[in-house]
């Protein structure tokens, strides 16, 4: 094998009302440096990563092994050095980034020649829904639909011209806990209204009408009303961000991070104004990643 490097971006999902169907890649990254070796070894070099376990227990190895077995291939050993600036359990797609990295690790080591659709299908089967996987894989904004277990459709939009500001609290929120508070059933009227809001929000993004898109982001009926109580300073962040020029502010994925969308010339200014107001959060502007998974 040849030595290589992988880079996978973080992602935010839902954008408010586009629940489990919209994913946007942002410029926080998981990096893997892969070197030929006669045995498996994983080395973590940054503090945001969990404790480094035996290689059999390593999540990325498990994904790679699962992918190799899917195609009846043996996974050759390698030394994998990992760094990351994606916080864990904060709603920024750390799990999806690791899944994409594991799939690509197997793709490279076993020379599988997987297509993007193949990778998206495998990742969705593992994650359960395609939003973060698609964004981490393709970059930009990806609108996805899981029609059946083995039938996915997506539209990739790479020209969304916005800055994003994230508010990352110093507490974790597991996706499982955030999903438990969402009702199992909605009335026909509730589902129709929430779906309509999502449709118009996405159409506004495509048209570049970010003011309308931001307004509709904050009118979600599928998950935010139920998750709001789990998110530190939920209402305060939304109100303050609006006062300082954000088009809209929503929960990033399952939370607890929140994310604001602002025009290109206002993102950095918004972050600088919001930081001192939220001392219990890490506040930073992050650019949209437009390329997704990269192999060097």
N, C-alpha and C positions, 0 to 999 in steps of 0.2 A: 504494500500500500504506500501511497504518498502522504506526507504530512499535509494538513489543511486546517483552516480556521472557519468557524461558523459564527454568524452574528444574527440574532433574532430580536426584533423590537418588542417592547411592551405594547399593550393595547388597552383601550377603553371600550366598553360594550354598552349597548342599549341607546345611548344618546337621548335618554329620557324615554319616549314612548315606543321606540323600535326595539321592543323587548326580545332578547335572544336572537335578533336578526341583523343588527347593525354593529359593526366593529370598526374602530379607527386606530391605526398604529401610531405610536408616539415615540419620540427619540430618547427612550431609556432602553438599555440593551442587556441581553444575556450573550456572553462571548464564550466560545469553546475553542481551545487550541488542541488539536488532535495529532498525536505523534505515534509513529510505529513503535510497538513494544511486544515483548514476549508474554506479557501478562496484563490484566486489566488494572488500571489505577485511576482514581479520580482525585484531583487536587483542587481545593477551593482557595481562592486568593482574596476574596472580599467578604466583608462582615454581613452583608445582606443574605448570603447563602446559608442554608442550614448546616448543622454539623455534618462533616463528611463521614458517611457510613462505609461499610464494606461495599465493594462494587455491586454485589448481587442485590443489595438493598437500595442502591442509588436509583432515584426515580428516572433519570435520563437513560441509564443503562436498561432499566426495565422496559421502557418504551422502545428503545433500539432493539432489544432482544425480541420483544413482541412483534415488531415490524419485520425483522429478519425471519422469524418463524412463520409469519404469514405467507412468505414467499419461499418457504422451505430452504432457507439459506443458513449457513453457520456464520455467526458474528465473530470476526477475528479480533483478538485483543488489541487494546490501544491504551496509551496514557492520555487522559483528558484533563486539561487544566481549565478551570472555569472561573470567570469573573462575572459580576452582575451589578447593575445599579437599579434593578427592578425590585421594589419592596415586596415581601411576601404577604399574602392574605390581606391585601389592601385594595383590591378591585382594579388592579392594573395588569391583569392577564399573566401573572408570573407562571401559573400552571400551564397555560396554553403555550407560552414561550418555551418552556421546558419540553412539552410534548412535541412541538415542531422541531426543536433541537434533537430530540431522540429519534424522531422519524428520519431526519436528514443524516444523522450519524449512521444509521443503518443503511440508508440510501447510498452514502459514499463508501462505507466500508465493504458493503456487499455488492456494490456496482449494480443497483437495482434499476436505475434509470426511471425513477418514478416521475410521473407527470404532476403538475400542480393539483389537478383534480384528484389524483391518487392520494397525494399527501393530505389534501383537505378531507377526503373521505375517511382516511385512517384516523386523523386527528379528531374528527367529529365523533367517530365511534368511541374514542377514548374519553373525550371531554363531555359528550352528550349533546352538545349544541355547537354550531359552527362559527359563531360571531367572532370570538377572540382568535380562534385558530386561523380563520380566513385573513384577518387583519395582520397577524404576526407573519403569516406566510407570504402575503401579497403586498402589504404596505397600503397606505392610503385608507380610504373609506371603502368598506365592502358591505354590501347588503346581501344577506343570505336567506335562503329558505330551505329547511329540511323537510322535503316532501314525504319521504319514507326513510327507513333505516339505511338504504343504499342508493338514495336518489336526492342529490343536492343541486340547487340552482343558486347562482350568485351573479351580482353585477359589481364590477370593480371600478371605483371612482378615485382617481389619483390627483385631481386638481382642486380639491377643497382648499380654499385660500383663507385659512384662519390660524390664529394662535390659540394655544390652549394653556390654561393655568390650572395646576393641580394643587389640592389642599389635602395633604397626607397626614392623618392623625397618628399619634404614637400608640395606637391600639390596633389589634387585628380584628377582623371579622371574617369568619369562615363562610364560604359560599353556602354550605349546607344550612347554617343558621339563618342566613338572609333569605333563603328560599322557603323556609318553614313558615314565615309570616305572610306569604302571598296566598290568597284564596285559591282553592282548587277549581272553583267554578265562578263564572261571571254571567250575568244576565245577557240576553241578546242585545239590549240597548247599551249596556256597559261595554260589551265587546265591540259593537259597531262604532261607538263614539271613540273608544281608545284606538281602534284600528284606523279610523279616519284621520285622527290627529297624527298618527305615525306616518300615514301615506302623504299627507300634505307637508309634514316636516321634511321628509326625504325629498319631495319635489322642490321645496324651497331651497334646500341645500344644493340641488342640482342646478337650479336657476341662479344661484349666487345671492339669493335674498336671505342674508344671514340674520337680519332683524326679525323677519317672520319665522325663520327656522328656530331662533332662540326663544321666541315667545312660545312656540308649540312644544319645544323641548320640555318646558316647565309645566306642561298640561297633561303629563302622562297619567293614565288611569290603571295601568297594569301592575306596577310594582312600587313606584316611589311613595305613594300615600301610605303604604304598609311598611316600608323599610325606613321611613323618615325617623321614626323613634329610635332606630338602632344607630343612627349617624350622628356623631358629635357636632353640635352647632349647625345643624342642617339649615334651619330657617335663617339664622344669622348670616351664614355664608352666602346664601342666595340673595338676600337683601343687600348686603354690603357690596357684593360683586356687581349687582345691577346699578347701584349708586355710582360705582367707579367705572362703568362703561362696558360691562359684559353683555353680550347678546342674550346669553342664557347660561344657567348653571344647573348641573344635574349630578346624580350619584354616578360615579364611575364603576361600571359593572355592578357587582353586588355590594360595593362599598367596602370599607367606610370612607375611602377617598372620594372627594367631590371634584368636579372639573368644570371650569368655565370656558366659554368660547368667546373670543374677542377678535376684532379686526387686526390685521397684521401689524399695524402701527401702534396698537394699544396693549398688546399682551404683556410686554415687559413692564410697562407702566402700571398695569393692573396688579401684577405680582408684587411690585415694590410697595404699592399702597396697601395691599391686603396682608402682607407679611406681618407688619407690626400689630395688626388688629387680631391676629390669630396665633398667639405665642405657643399654643399647644399643637400646632400643625407645622409641617414643613410645607412652605408655599414656594412654588417655582413655576416659571414658564417652561413649557416643553414644546418644541416644534413637532409638527406632524411628520412621521416617517413615511416616505413615499415609495420605498423599494421592498420592504419586508425582509424575508430571509435572504442572507447573502452567504455565499461560499467562496473562500479565498484560497 
